[in-house]
Amino acid sequence: MAELFPEVAAAADLEAEISCVERELGFRRRCYPRWLENGKITKAQAFREVDLMERVLRRLQAQRGTL
């Protein structure tokens, strides 16, 4: 069926990717404070990783309108 309607499959894949990035952001926001306390990550690393993932999310969300 995806062969007949590739834009539908692409939109479904995009939604799955957006959901995945949102889950990952939630995970990082929950775990990074503890990791900072334990010295597993620096504040700069945590900030950069969350910032990059937020950029990915915004880019994927912007693509929604192009499909």
C-alpha positions in Angstrom: 0.0 0.0 0.0 2.9 2.4 0.7 4.0 2.0 -2.9 0.7 3.5 -4.0 0.8 6.4 -1.5 4.4 7.2 -0.7 3.6 10.5 0.8 1.4 8.8 3.4 4.2 6.4 4.3 6.6 9.3 4.5 4.3 11.2 6.8 3.9 8.2 9.0 7.6 7.7 9.2 8.1 11.4 10.0 5.6 11.2 12.8 7.4 8.2 14.2 10.7 10.1 14.0 9.2 13.1 15.8 7.8 10.9 18.5 11.1 9.2 19.0 13.0 12.5 19.3 10.4 13.7 21.8 10.9 10.6 23.9 14.6 11.0 23.7 14.4 14.6 24.9 12.2 13.6 27.8 14.8 10.9 28.7 17.6 13.3 28.6 15.8 15.9 30.7 15.0 13.3 33.3 18.5 11.7 33.4 20.9 14.5 32.8 20.4 16.2 36.2 21.3 12.9 37.9 24.2 12.3 35.6 25.5 15.8 36.3 25.4 15.1 40.0 27.3 11.8 39.5 29.9 13.4 37.2 28.9 11.3 34.2 28.4 14.4 32.0 29.3 18.1 32.3 26.8 20.9 32.3 28.2 22.0 28.9 27.8 18.5 27.4 24.2 18.2 28.8 23.3 21.6 27.4 24.8 20.9 24.0 23.1 17.5 23.7 19.7 18.8 24.6 20.1 21.8 22.3 21.1 19.6 19.4 18.1 17.2 20.0 15.8 20.2 20.2 17.1 21.4 16.8 16.5 18.0 15.3 12.9 18.1 16.7 12.3 21.5 15.2 13.7 20.5 11.8 11.5 17.4 11.7 8.4 19.4 12.8 9.1 21.9 10.0 9.1 19.1 7.5 5.6 18.2 8.4 4.3 21.0 6.3 6.2 19.9 3.2 4.8 16.4 2.9 
